[in-house]
Amino acid sequence: MTKADSIRNFAIIAHVDHGKSTLADRFLELTGVVKPGRHEAQMLDRNPISRERGITIKLAPVRMEYSGYILNLIDTPGHVDFSYEVDRTLACVEGVILLVDATQGVQAQTISNAYKALEKNLTIIPVINKIDLPSSDVQKTRKQLADFLGVRAEEIYEISAKTGQGVQTLLEAVIQKVPIPHFELANNEFRALIFDSYYDSHRGVIAFVRVVSGELRKKTKAELFATKERFELLEVGYFIPDLVPTEVLGSGDIGYVVTNLKDIHQVRVGDTLMDLKGDEGALPGYKKVKPIVFASVFPTDTNEYLNLKKALEKLYLNDSALEFTGIHSKALGAGFRVGFLGLLHADVVRERLEREFNLNLVLTPPQVDYQIENGNFHEPYSKVFIITPQEYSGPVMQLCEHYRAKFVTMDNKNQITLTYEMPLSEMISDFFDQLKSVSSGYASLDWEFLRYEKVKADKLIILLNGDAVEEFSEIVVEERAYEKGEALVKKLKEIIPRQQYEVKVQAQYKGKIIASSRIAPFRKDVLIKSGKVLGSGDVGRKKKLLERQKEGKKRMKMIGKVEIPKESFIKLFRPGQ
């Protein structure tokens, strides 16, 4: 058996919290990479935020040896925000373990990830996990999986990743069922797919690669197809799971290369690492990852601006999807407009900034990026997959209609599977919370970016005494304008403190005021002078004083600016503060 014949490249895919990283732990123990009981749980999940939340937010490869075979496993992220990493991971392997939690059954990301694997003609090994739990329903989950994949019930493996039950049988099934890696032998030129990368302050960008043809060695001169960067490889090696140097990475291997490049954005996920004299072209499937949602980030202490900038620059080195540009707010001072892959990505970045760099931040609500062409607005649409028990299908469908979603398909074998096309602006609002509410927590959701569609939209402008406040203004579709405008006006009336003069709070849309309210001024009692109240005989004097006060407040209103303390913004953008 040649080296190439002994290689098995596979990934574990599943919905969030179905046990991918725990299963990876058992594989590492069975193959002797680590000793049982002498490592942290979810060993491949090294991000502390990921551990605390119980979700994988970064893929992790590892090389194992078992019974004369080389097993390259990639533990994939479970959350939709990082679906492109899953997509590129699947381009590196020949088979996947599709893991389903016996207590939850087939869920939205199970189906979405399975479709990705089917599109790439990968071998799928269906597995039911958590069979040891009292709340598990193995029979129901087995039927769901069998119907979905069109396989026989006996082809589905049943395990407990926590206790190790059935895991060895599954590992042996990987060897038997996952095909030998496909590779090319054209002209001995090397080509490798980059499926991840990170920045090392001493050695530059370290790229994770799957070698498709040829060999990679130390001091090999290479080029990146998309960015045309050329460099010499400082080192090649394997993940065991730490980086371990080797002499050569050959066809079918999964490993790493040290590039010495200083900008992670030069080494993009999905790009092709190739021979300088290569004429084979790029490997298929590459696309540049673009942020989906945007939010403005400000330090609560304006003196922390430079620290925030340095922190973002450090995260930028290791997060090729992150984008940021400087902005300035009259109320919040200097900050940044930051682009994220989704709401979870935004939340993880915020938590890292606050925890790792000791910053206290204000994030404006995430918004989608509208495209404007010849005065016309185009909004991003997403394809949404929802799985829900039969009894909740009616309320879920009504909810989707309320959020401007277009019905596409419905499948009702064991549970209802719904497909919709939904504006991304609706999906990133409170849709997921409402979905969980109307389904009593049983519905699951997955989505992917679809396209831009023309829409009637314009900027909703918030005016305070006639002055536009940019921080509160945003692009809104026509049918949501009144609802959004009234909600913002009402909220601002509650949080903006009273001034010495009346403050008008208005929402303007397409040049028209669509919502309005007023904040009454403080009223100083001018009838008290030197601690004494003017007597009842001073009626004329009282009227003159009150009229003078009224005129004075009118002049203040005309020439005065509304003072909005930073605390008001924090209350609006960080409820509960």
Buried (B, 14 or more C-beta within 10 A) or exposed (E): EEEBEBBBBBBBBBBBBBBBBBBBBBBBBBBEBBEEEEEEEBBBBEBEBBBEBEBBBBBBBBBBEBEEBBBBBBBBBBBBBBBBBBBBBBBBBBBBBBBBBBBBBBBBBBBBBBEBBEEBEBBBBBBBBBBBBEEBBBEBBBBBBBEBBEBEEEBBBBBBBBEBBBBBEBBBBBBEBBBBBEBBEEEEBBBBBBBBBBBBEEBBBBBBBBBBBBBBBBEBEBBBBBBEBEBEBBBBBBBBBEBEEBEEBBBBBBBBBBBBBEBBBBBBBBBBBBBEEBEBEBBEEBEEBEBBBBBBBBBBBEEBBEBBBEBBEBBBBBBBBBBBEEBEBEBBBBBBBBBBBBBBBBBBBBBBBEEEBEBEBBBBEBBBBBEEEEEEBBBBBBBBBBBBBEEBBEBBBEBBEEBBBBEEEEBEEBBBBBBBBBBBBBBBBEBBEBBBEBBEEBBBBBBBBBEBEEBEBBBBBBBBBEEEBBBBBBBBBEEBBBEBBBEBBEBBEEBBEEBBBBBBBBBBBEEEBBBBBEBEBEEEEBBEEEEEEBEEEEEEEBEEBEEEBEEEBEEBBEEBEBEBEBEBBBBBBEEEE
